[in-house]
Amino acid sequence: LFLATLTYDTLRFEYEDFPETKEPVWILGRKYSVFTEKEEILLDVTSRLWFTYRKNFPAIGGTGPTSDTGWGCMLRCGQMIFAQALVCRHLGRDWRWIKGKRQMDNYFNVLNAFIDKKDSYYSIHQIAQMGVGEGKSIGQWYGPNTVAQVLKKLATFDTWSSLAVHIAMDNTVVMEEIRRLCQSNVPCAGAAACPALESDVLYNGCPEDVGLRDRLTLWKPLVLLIPLRLGLTEINEAYIETLKHCFMMPQSLGVIGGKPNSAHYFIGYVGEELIYLDPHTTQPAVEPSDSGCLPDESFHCQHPPCRMSIAELDPSIAVGFFCNTEADFNDWCQQIKKLSLVRGALPMFELVERQPSHFSNPDVLNLTPDSSDADRLERFFDSEDEDF
């Protein structure tokens, strides 16, 4: 016990404060100054949902593990990036968690979606069991791509959030695919979307309805996850500027990735350092109290966040964005296009209007393989991702 306290305290001590720097601190699309806004920075960080290893939860699958210590770090990071999307969806980016203050119901609804029990939408139980379909046995490490694919499947059951989750593969974001997905709950967005409708509802191919124009503007909130490989064994520094810009966008959900075998949830950067939440702390599982209220303090990181040099980042990551409205998505596309004009910033992915015919053209990947990397490359083209 003494040792545990010691490590926790040294951790606190080591990450006590942000460096005194004129460089701005960026946290998920918000810009702060260390000199005038330190309290605001820490409040923003503490307000993010922090998921760590837990022990003594109900056995996964009834007979499986009761703790995810040692294997669940990327699953927890997946929960964190997705929880940030749900917070933006139901509470807004400006929402803040204040210790001891009574939170609104929507906050507990979001938190309950991640609690360690089999019937929570995005629980470790659901992620681990859904991962079996992706070829991962329970207790096996995941990479960023696997956890993204699993979360996408789980989100279809979360009718409360009603999210459109898109995972952009092959380093390519296809705008047409995203628009089709986000407008999929619209009765008629032009002929292509109509055939699925019952013919008696249709008039000239579209429902006869005054509110049609309103319905055409419907947009399912978008969670966009882009699994990337930014180099072979270490991050190619040509991508660093672009990566930083991702944290500056108001649509930013951050990045999941880490160091080899150790996953982190990156929420921002200052200078040449990434700011992240670390899941590698084991806490007891939380039970809702008799009143149905959830003790929530352990889901918020109340010491200053960890930092690491960007150069140490493992090249296998997934970048996340949340677009609540179509206007948010259009704005995001404009920012990505502008980013391609920034000097010294190599694009991490392509943004195209429709599916290119050259799909999976190795030139797009900016890779210069040599024989020693052949096996890693083979796994890369297999669309397998690095395990954490």
C-alpha positions as CSV (number, residue, x, y, z in Angstrom):
1,L,0.0,0.0,0.0
2,F,2.8,2.4,1.0
3,L,4.5,1.8,-2.4
4,A,1.3,2.5,-4.2
5,T,0.8,5.8,-2.5
6,L,4.4,6.7,-3.1
7,T,4.1,6.1,-6.9
8,Y,0.9,8.0,-7.0
9,D,2.4,10.9,-5.2
10,T,5.6,10.9,-7.3
11,L,3.3,11.0,-10.3
12,R,1.5,13.9,-8.8
13,F,4.7,15.6,-8.1
14,E,6.2,14.9,-11.5
15,Y,3.2,16.3,-13.4
16,E,2.5,19.1,-10.9
17,D,2.3,21.8,-13.5
18,F,2.5,22.9,-17.0
19,P,5.8,24.4,-18.1
20,E,5.9,28.2,-17.7
21,T,5.9,28.9,-21.4
22,K,4.6,31.5,-23.8
23,E,3.5,28.6,-26.1
24,P,-0.3,28.2,-26.1
25,V,-1.8,25.1,-24.6
26,W,-4.3,23.4,-26.9
27,I,-6.9,21.0,-25.3
28,L,-9.4,19.5,-27.8
29,G,-9.9,22.5,-29.9
30,R,-9.5,25.1,-27.1
31,K,-6.5,27.5,-26.8
32,Y,-5.2,28.5,-23.4
33,S,-2.4,30.5,-21.9
34,V,-0.5,28.9,-19.1
35,F,0.1,32.4,-17.5
36,T,-3.5,33.6,-17.3
37,E,-5.6,30.4,-17.6
38,K,-4.0,27.7,-15.6
39,E,-7.2,27.0,-13.6
40,E,-9.2,26.8,-16.8
41,I,-6.8,24.4,-18.3
42,L,-6.9,22.0,-15.3
43,L,-10.7,22.3,-15.1
44,D,-11.0,21.4,-18.8
45,V,-8.8,18.4,-18.3
46,T,-10.5,17.2,-15.1
47,S,-13.9,17.5,-16.9
48,R,-13.0,14.8,-19.4
49,L,-14.1,11.4,-18.5
50,W,-11.1,9.3,-17.4
51,F,-11.3,5.6,-17.7
52,T,-8.6,3.4,-16.1
53,Y,-8.1,-0.2,-15.4
54,R,-10.6,-1.5,-12.8
55,K,-10.8,-4.6,-10.6
56,N,-13.6,-6.6,-9.1
57,F,-16.2,-6.0,-11.8
58,P,-18.6,-8.7,-12.8
59,A,-16.8,-11.4,-14.8
60,I,-16.7,-10.7,-18.5
61,G,-19.0,-13.2,-20.3
62,G,-19.9,-14.7,-16.9
63,T,-16.7,-16.7,-16.4
64,G,-14.0,-14.4,-17.8
65,P,-11.7,-11.8,-16.2
66,T,-12.9,-9.6,-13.4
67,S,-10.2,-7.0,-14.0
68,D,-8.6,-5.5,-17.1
69,T,-5.3,-4.6,-15.5
70,G,-2.4,-5.3,-18.0
71,W,-4.6,-5.8,-21.1
72,G,-7.4,-3.2,-21.2
73,C,-5.5,0.1,-21.8
74,M,-6.4,0.6,-25.4
75,L,-10.0,-0.4,-24.6
76,R,-10.1,2.3,-21.9
77,C,-8.6,4.8,-24.4
78,G,-11.4,3.9,-26.9
79,Q,-13.9,4.5,-24.1
80,M,-12.4,7.9,-23.4
81,I,-12.4,9.2,-27.0
82,F,-16.0,7.9,-27.4
83,A,-17.1,9.4,-24.0
84,Q,-15.8,12.7,-25.3
85,A,-18.0,12.4,-28.3
86,L,-21.0,11.6,-26.1
87,V,-20.2,14.6,-23.8
88,C,-20.1,16.9,-26.9
89,R,-23.3,15.3,-28.1
90,H,-25.3,15.5,-24.9
91,L,-23.6,18.1,-22.7
92,G,-21.6,20.3,-25.1
93,R,-17.9,21.1,-25.3
94,D,-18.3,23.9,-22.7
95,W,-19.7,21.6,-20.0
96,R,-17.5,21.3,-16.9
97,W,-17.4,18.9,-14.0
98,I,-17.1,20.5,-10.6
99,K,-16.3,18.2,-7.7
100,G,-19.3,18.0,-5.3
101,K,-21.6,19.9,-7.6
102,R,-24.9,18.1,-8.5
103,Q,-24.6,17.1,-12.2
104,M,-27.5,17.0,-14.7
105,D,-29.2,13.7,-15.6
106,N,-27.6,13.6,-19.1
107,Y,-24.2,13.5,-17.5
108,F,-25.1,10.4,-15.5
109,N,-26.6,8.9,-18.7
110,V,-23.3,9.4,-20.5
111,L,-21.3,7.9,-17.6
112,N,-23.6,4.9,-17.2
113,A,-23.0,4.0,-20.8
114,F,-19.4,3.1,-19.8
115,I,-19.8,1.5,-16.4
116,D,-18.2,-1.9,-16.0
117,K,-21.2,-4.2,-16.4
118,K,-22.5,-6.2,-19.2
119,D,-25.5,-4.1,-20.1
120,S,-23.8,-0.7,-20.5
121,Y,-23.5,0.3,-24.2
122,Y,-19.7,0.8,-24.2
123,S,-18.6,-1.2,-21.1
124,I,-15.3,-3.1,-21.1
125,H,-17.6,-6.2,-21.2
126,Q,-19.3,-5.1,-24.4
127,I,-16.0,-4.0,-26.0
128,A,-14.1,-7.2,-25.1
129,Q,-17.0,-9.5,-26.3
130,M,-17.6,-7.6,-29.5
131,G,-13.9,-7.8,-30.1
132,V,-14.1,-11.5,-30.5
133,G,-15.8,-10.9,-33.8
134,E,-12.8,-8.9,-34.8
135,G,-10.5,-11.8,-34.0
136,K,-9.4,-10.7,-30.5
137,S,-9.9,-13.1,-27.7
138,I,-11.0,-11.7,-24.3
139,G,-7.9,-10.3,-22.5
140,Q,-5.9,-9.8,-25.7
141,W,-4.4,-6.4,-26.5
142,Y,-6.1,-4.2,-29.1
143,G,-4.7,-1.6,-31.5
144,P,-6.4,1.7,-32.3
145,N,-8.1,0.3,-35.5
146,T,-9.7,-2.7,-33.7
147,V,-11.1,-0.6,-30.9
148,A,-12.5,1.9,-33.4
149,Q,-14.2,-0.9,-35.4
150,V,-15.7,-2.4,-32.2
151,L,-17.0,1.0,-30.9
152,K,-18.7,1.6,-34.3
153,K,-20.6,-1.7,-33.9
154,L,-21.6,-0.9,-30.3
155,A,-22.8,2.6,-31.2
156,T,-25.6,1.1,-33.4
157,F,-27.3,-0.1,-30.1
158,D,-27.1,3.4,-28.5
159,T,-30.3,4.8,-29.9
160,W,-30.2,7.6,-27.3
161,S,-27.1,9.1,-28.8
162,S,-28.1,8.2,-32.4
163,L,-24.6,8.7,-33.7
164,A,-23.2,8.1,-37.2
165,V,-19.8,6.5,-36.7
166,H,-17.5,6.5,-39.7
167,I,-14.0,4.8,-39.8
168,A,-11.9,6.1,-42.6
169,M,-9.7,3.4,-43.9
170,D,-6.7,3.5,-46.3
171,N,-5.7,7.0,-45.2
172,T,-8.7,8.4,-47.1
173,V,-11.7,10.3,-45.9
174,V,-14.5,10.2,-48.5
175,M,-16.9,13.1,-48.1
176,E,-19.7,11.4,-50.1
177,E,-19.7,8.3,-47.9
178,I,-20.0,10.5,-44.7
179,R,-22.8,12.6,-46.1
180,R,-24.7,9.4,-47.1
181,L,-24.2,8.0,-43.6
182,C,-25.2,11.1,-41.7
183,Q,-28.3,11.7,-43.8
184,S,-29.3,8.1,-43.6
185,N,-32.2,8.8,-41.3
186,V,-33.7,11.2,-43.8
187,P,-36.7,9.8,-45.6
188,C,-35.7,11.2,-49.0
189,A,-32.4,13.0,-49.8
190,G,-32.7,12.6,-53.6
191,A,-33.5,9.5,-55.6
192,A,-30.6,7.4,-54.3
193,A,-31.9,7.3,-50.8
194,C,-35.5,6.7,-51.7
195,P,-35.9,3.1,-53.0
196,A,-35.8,1.8,-49.4
197,L,-39.1,3.6,-48.7
198,E,-42.5,2.0,-48.9
199,S,-44.0,3.0,-52.3
200,D,-47.3,4.3,-50.8
201,V,-45.5,7.0,-48.8
202,L,-43.9,8.3,-52.0
203,Y,-45.2,10.9,-54.4
204,N,-42.9,11.3,-57.5
205,G,-40.2,9.5,-55.6
206,C,-40.5,11.7,-52.4
207,P,-42.8,11.9,-49.5
208,E,-45.5,14.5,-50.1
209,D,-44.9,16.7,-47.1
210,V,-44.5,20.4,-46.3
211,G,-41.8,19.6,-43.7
212,L,-39.7,17.9,-46.4
213,R,-37.1,20.7,-46.5
214,D,-36.7,20.5,-42.8
215,R,-36.3,16.7,-42.9
216,L,-33.7,17.0,-45.7
217,T,-31.5,19.0,-43.4
218,L,-31.5,16.3,-40.8
219,W,-28.0,15.2,-39.9
220,K,-26.9,12.4,-37.5
221,P,-24.1,13.7,-35.3
222,L,-20.9,12.3,-36.8
223,V,-18.0,10.5,-34.9
224,L,-15.2,10.3,-37.4
225,L,-12.3,8.0,-36.5
226,I,-9.2,7.8,-38.8
227,P,-6.8,5.0,-38.0
228,L,-3.3,6.0,-39.3
229,R,0.2,4.8,-39.5
230,L,2.6,7.8,-39.4
231,G,5.8,6.0,-40.1
232,L,7.2,2.5,-39.8
233,T,8.8,2.1,-36.4
234,E,8.7,5.7,-35.2
235,I,6.7,8.7,-36.1
236,N,7.9,10.5,-39.2
237,E,8.5,14.1,-38.1
238,A,7.0,15.4,-41.3
239,Y,3.6,14.6,-39.8
240,I,4.1,16.4,-36.5
241,E,2.7,19.8,-37.5
242,T,-0.4,18.2,-39.0
243,L,-0.9,16.2,-35.9
244,K,-0.7,19.3,-33.7
245,H,-3.3,21.0,-36.0
246,C,-5.8,18.2,-35.3
247,F,-5.9,19.3,-31.6
248,M,-6.6,22.9,-32.7
249,M,-9.8,22.1,-34.5
250,P,-13.0,22.7,-32.6
251,Q,-14.2,19.3,-33.8
252,S,-11.2,17.5,-32.2
253,L,-11.9,14.4,-30.1
254,G,-8.2,13.8,-29.6
255,V,-6.1,10.8,-30.5
256,I,-5.7,7.3,-29.2
257,G,-2.3,5.6,-29.5
258,G,0.7,5.7,-27.3
259,K,4.1,4.1,-26.8
260,P,4.5,0.4,-27.9
261,N,2.4,-1.8,-25.5
262,S,1.1,1.2,-23.6
263,A,-2.0,3.1,-24.8
264,H,-2.9,6.7,-23.9
265,Y,-5.7,9.1,-24.7
266,F,-4.1,12.3,-26.1
267,I,-6.2,15.4,-25.6
268,G,-3.8,18.3,-26.6
269,Y,-0.3,19.6,-26.8
270,V,2.0,22.3,-25.6
271,G,5.2,23.1,-27.5
272,E,6.7,19.7,-28.5
273,E,4.8,17.7,-25.9
274,L,1.5,15.9,-26.1
275,I,-0.9,16.1,-23.2
276,Y,-2.7,12.9,-22.3
277,L,-4.8,10.9,-19.9
278,D,-3.3,7.6,-18.8
279,P,-5.4,4.6,-18.1
280,H,-2.6,2.7,-16.3
281,T,-4.0,3.0,-12.8
282,T,-6.1,0.2,-11.3
283,Q,-9.2,1.4,-9.4
284,P,-11.9,-0.7,-7.8
285,A,-15.0,-1.1,-9.9
286,V,-17.8,1.4,-9.1
287,E,-21.3,0.3,-8.1
288,P,-24.2,2.6,-8.3
289,S,-25.5,3.5,-4.8
290,D,-28.9,2.4,-3.6
291,S,-30.4,5.7,-4.6
292,G,-29.2,4.9,-8.2
293,C,-26.7,7.7,-8.0
294,L,-23.2,7.0,-9.2
295,P,-20.1,8.0,-7.2
296,D,-18.3,9.6,-10.0
297,E,-15.1,11.2,-8.6
298,S,-12.8,8.3,-9.8
299,F,-13.9,9.0,-13.4
300,H,-12.2,12.4,-13.4
301,C,-8.4,12.8,-13.3
302,Q,-7.8,15.3,-10.6
303,H,-4.1,15.7,-10.8
304,P,-2.4,17.6,-13.7
305,P,-2.3,15.5,-16.9
306,C,0.7,13.6,-18.1
307,R,3.0,14.9,-20.9
308,M,5.4,13.2,-23.3
309,S,7.5,14.2,-26.3
310,I,5.6,14.0,-29.6
311,A,8.7,12.2,-31.1
312,E,8.1,9.2,-28.7
313,L,4.6,8.6,-30.1
314,D,4.1,5.1,-31.6
315,P,3.3,5.6,-35.3
316,S,0.0,3.6,-35.1
317,I,-2.8,5.9,-33.9
318,A,-6.4,6.8,-34.5
319,V,-7.5,10.5,-34.7
320,G,-11.0,11.4,-33.8
321,F,-13.4,14.2,-34.7
322,F,-17.0,15.0,-33.8
323,C,-19.3,17.0,-36.1
324,N,-22.6,17.7,-34.5
325,T,-24.1,19.3,-37.5
326,E,-23.6,19.3,-41.3
327,A,-22.1,22.9,-40.9
328,D,-19.5,21.4,-38.5
329,F,-18.6,18.8,-41.0
330,N,-18.3,21.4,-43.9
331,D,-16.2,23.6,-41.7
332,W,-13.9,20.6,-40.8
333,C,-13.5,19.8,-44.5
334,Q,-12.4,23.4,-45.1
335,Q,-9.9,23.3,-42.3
336,I,-8.4,20.0,-43.6
337,K,-8.1,21.5,-47.1
338,K,-6.3,24.6,-45.7
339,L,-4.0,22.4,-43.7
340,S,-2.7,20.9,-46.9
341,L,-1.3,24.3,-47.7
342,V,0.7,24.7,-44.5
343,R,4.4,24.6,-45.2
344,G,6.2,21.7,-43.6
345,A,3.0,19.9,-42.7
346,L,2.7,16.5,-44.5
347,P,-1.0,15.5,-44.8
348,M,-1.8,12.4,-42.6
349,F,-4.7,11.4,-44.8
350,E,-6.4,12.4,-48.0
351,L,-9.8,14.2,-48.2
352,V,-11.7,13.3,-51.4
353,E,-15.2,14.0,-52.6
354,R,-15.9,10.4,-53.8
355,Q,-14.3,7.0,-53.6
356,P,-11.1,7.1,-55.7
357,S,-10.6,4.2,-58.2
358,H,-7.0,3.8,-57.3
359,F,-7.9,2.6,-53.8
360,S,-5.1,1.2,-51.7
361,N,-2.4,2.7,-54.0
362,P,0.8,2.2,-52.0
363,D,2.1,5.6,-53.1
364,V,-0.5,7.3,-50.9
365,L,1.0,5.7,-47.8
366,N,4.3,7.6,-48.0
367,L,6.2,4.5,-47.1
368,T,9.6,3.6,-48.3
369,P,9.9,-0.1,-47.3
370,D,13.1,-1.9,-47.0
371,S,13.6,-5.6,-46.4
372,S,14.0,-5.4,-42.7
373,D,10.5,-3.9,-42.4
374,A,8.9,-6.3,-44.7
375,D,7.1,-8.3,-42.0
376,R,5.8,-5.1,-40.3
377,L,4.7,-3.8,-43.7
378,E,2.9,-7.0,-44.5
379,R,0.9,-6.6,-41.3
380,F,0.2,-3.0,-42.2
381,F,-1.2,-3.8,-45.6
382,D,-3.2,-6.5,-43.9
383,S,-4.9,-3.5,-42.3
384,E,-3.9,-5.1,-38.9
385,D,-2.9,-2.5,-36.4
386,E,-0.2,-2.3,-33.8
387,D,-1.4,-3.9,-30.5
388,F,-1.2,-2.0,-27.3
